[in-house]
Amino acid sequence: MNRTRTLVLFATLLAGCAAAPPDPAMLDGVIARWQAVWNDGDQAALVALYHPDNELRRAYQSDEQARGQIEAEFKKLRDTWGSITSYERGVYIERTGRYVVKLTYDKKGMVPATFGLAKCGDAWLVVGFNIDGQGEPELQE
């Protein structure tokens, strides 16, 4: 019985650690790298910012047809919206585990975005994101 309680307590402590938001400075580093590779049009470097468990990264790396579709969609977004000229970190939404980030594109202007991060080794990587302000319920909070 004591072993079960200890395991439950340990699991609870681990869950609390996993749910803690990354330090905002870590987010700033990821967003600055995102901005640089987005502006360079370097799709492979952009995908490298995704956590290995991210579905988009897995599809990009393992499925040639999916990779072509992903590249076409990002090119379309980049051509339509332009370069990211600045960003501003907003609030952390605990319920969704994402930060709100205001991205400013040179052709589109300011667009609300969200980024969720997870640690992978020594780096923080993107696990979930929305860079076009569409359909994210956490932006309503």
Helices and strands as residue ranges (DSSP letters): H 2-19, H 24-40, H 43-47, H 55-62, H 64-81, E 84-93, E 98-105, E 109-120, E 123-130, G 137-140
